[in-house]
Amino acid sequence: MMKKMLRFTIAETSDLVFEGLAAVIGKIGAEYRISRVKEIHQLVNQVVAERPDVLVVNMAFIGMDSPSGLRTRLNRSELILVGLVTELRDMQHMQGFDETISLFDESRQIEEKISRLTPREAGAGDSEKSLSQREKEIVSYVVKGFTNTQIAEKLCLSKHTVITHRRNIATKLQVHSSAGLTIYAIMNKLVKLEEVKGKGGLSA
């Protein structure tokens, strides 16, 4: 089964940075389409018009705005936001993004981060059914009865990122019930039976 075509928009003024990121993302899969916002004042209008699935944005483009504020301005609560760090001082302002990528990251690290954020289609093959370490952590918290907000706080993620991970987990495992997820977690030694009794998982 073919994967969904994913639309990326990169908001970045530097030609060199844009071309480098586009090349890395392009290596991950031909099913990605990439566009660019080059001017800060064009950000909102262009994103509204193009409706990308993923927006990679330089901190300079959003100024004092927060990721949640940007989603509100764009009227896109489901938009995956990736913060682009071009200076070390930017790293302290990245809370609320679904992921951050940095000019200091290696190409392989950027590929892994982008791949984690983009959902896979069902039936793509056994190699895509294995969960990442972060997804395993989220599964363990889910079956212990933690809410999305609590999981986000525990793992220092945004709530939107947790929801995206949970959607990816359900797609990979084809498990859509809490009981089924609990059984999977116990069988794969992600949790112990006593950790889920009475916590929204399996009852005794």
N, C-alpha and C positions, 0 to 999 in steps of 0.2 A: 504494500500500500504506500502511495506517495505521501510525503509529508506536506503539510500545509505551507504555502508560500508565506514567509514571514517578512514583514516590511519594517526596515530599520530606517530611522532618521538620525543623523549625527549632526548635532549643533556645535560647530567648531569653526573659528575664524582662520586657523592656520591650515594652508593647503597641505603642508607636509604631514601634520598630525592626522588630518582627515584621510589622506591617501594611505597612510600607514594602518589606521584602524580599519578602513574599508578592505584593505588587502588581507588583514588577519581574519576579519569576519567572513570574507569571501572564501577563505580556505576551509572554513567549517562546513559549508554546504552551498551548492548552487541554488538551493531553494530560498535563499535570502535575497531580497531586493533592497538596495541601499540608496537613500537620497540624502541631501545635505541642506542644512540651514547655515548660511554663511554670515548673515547679519543679525544682530541681536533683536532689532525691531521687527524682523520677519518671523520670529519664533512662533508666536501664537497663531497667526494667520496660516502659516505654512503647515504646522502640525494639524490644525483643525481641517485644512483642506486635504492633506495626504493621509491622515488617520493611520499613522504607523502603529505596529504592535509594540515596538521597542524604541524608546527615545534615549539616545546617548547624548548627554548634555554637559558642556563645560560649565563650571560653576559661575563663570563670568556672565553667562546668558541669563541666569535667574536672579542674580544680584542678592538682595536680602530676602527673596521669596524662599519658601520651604518646598520640599517635594510635594507635600499634600496641598499646599497653596497653588502650586503649578498645575497639579491635576485638576483642581477646582476651576482654575482659569481656563483650562483646556476642555473642561467638562468631560474628562476621560478618567474615571475612577479606576478602570481596569488597565490603564496604560502602564507598561513596565518601564520604570525609570532607572537609568544607569548613570551614575555620577562619574564624570571624567576628571580625574585629578591630574593637573599639569604642573602644580607646585606643591611642595610638601606641606605648606601652610593650609592648603585646601582640605587636607584630610580630617581636620577637626570639625568641619562643617558638613560632613557627608551623612549624618544620621537621617533616616527616613527614606533613603534610596533603596531600591531592591538589590542593587549591587553597585560596586564601585570598581572602575578600572583606572589604571594609572600609567603614565608614560614610563614609570619605573618598573612596571610589570614586564615579565618576559612574554613573548608571543604565545607560548604554551599556556601560561596562566590566564591570559585574556581569552583564549579559545575555551578553556575550561569554564570560566565564569559565564561567558555568553551561552555556552551549551547548557549549563545548569538552569538558566532562566527561560529557555525556549522549550515549550512543551513538545513532546513527541507524539506522533499518531499511533493509535493502537495497531497491533499486528506487524510491527516493524522488524521483529526478530528477537531471538532470545538474548542477544548481547545488549539490547536496549532495555531489558527488563530488570537488570540489576540496579539496585538503589545506590546512590552516592552516600557518603558518610553523613552529610548534612540531612539527607532524606531519611536515613535510618534514625538519626536523632529525633527528627520531627515525628516519625512513626511512634517511637517510644513514648514521647510526651503525649501524643494523641490518645494512645491506648491506656495511658495512666489517668486520662480524664482532664488534661489541661486544655484550656480554650486557646483559640488562635492568638488572642492578645497576650495571654500568659506565656505561650511558646515564644512569641516575638520578643518579649521581655527577657526570657531565659537565654535566648540565643543572640540577643542584640541585633535583631532584624526588624524590618517593618512588618506590620500585620499583612500587608499586601503580598510581601515576599513569602510569608508562611502559607497564605492561601494559594499562591502560584505553585509552591512546592507540593502542597497537598493535592492539587489538581494533577501535577505530573506523576505523583505517586500512584494515584488512582488509575491513571492511564497506563502506566508501566505494569502494574500488578493486575489490572482489571478487577480490582476489589473495591466495592462501593458501599460496604456496610461496616459499621464499627466492629461487629462480631467477627467478620471475615478478616479485618485488619488485625484484630487482636490475636486471632489464630495464627496469622502469618508471622506476627511479631514474636509469639512464643515459640513457634516451630523453628524460627531462624535465630533464636536466642538473643533477640533485641531487648526483651524484658523477661522477668520471671513471673510465673503464674500468680504468686502472692502479691506482686506489684500492681496487678490489675483487678483483683477481686474487690468488688464494691466500689470501683472507681469509673464506672461507665463502660467497663470492658466485659469480660465473662463473669457471670455470677457463680458463687460457690455451689 
